[in-house]
Amino acid sequence: MESGYLSNLDEWIKMQKNLLETLKELEKKYEAGDTDRLDLILATRVAFQHIMRTVKAFDQWLQDPQIIKHMPKEMLEDVMRTTWNILETLLELDIRHTSQFRELVVKLSKEGKLDPLIWNRPLNEEQQTTQNRRGTFMTM
């Protein structure tokens, strides 16, 4: 077997373990409340970047003939179940966060507290119900 291939796998595992260790250390800081809004935004963006990188790598992994030819069904089932759990959690977060933010924007608009540099006019009910936070798209 090509040693470069195994070296790449070893390097990926090492990098992911180091990141996991770093996240667990930083989690203590966040649990202690030693954060401001910018810290929270930066931490979330770093997490999203690593999630996207890992998801992209997994997608490429599952397209590699060297992998899919030899990966047992049990490993594939584990990846599928875990991925679906992650997706479900992410969808629940998105629904909860988007709904709460929508309610906040409506409240601030009614109170005249939306920043005029960002919001050029108050929202009316028709706009609130017809505009989505994100555009919709079809995946299949």
Secondary structure, DSSP 8 states (H G I E B T S, - for coil): --HHHHHHHHHHHHHHHHHHHHHHHHHHHHHTT---HHHHHHHHHHHHHHHHHHHHHHHHHTT-HHHHTT--HHHHHHHHHHHHHHHHHHHHHHHHHHHHHHHHHHHHHHTT-S-TTT-SS---HHHHHH--SS------
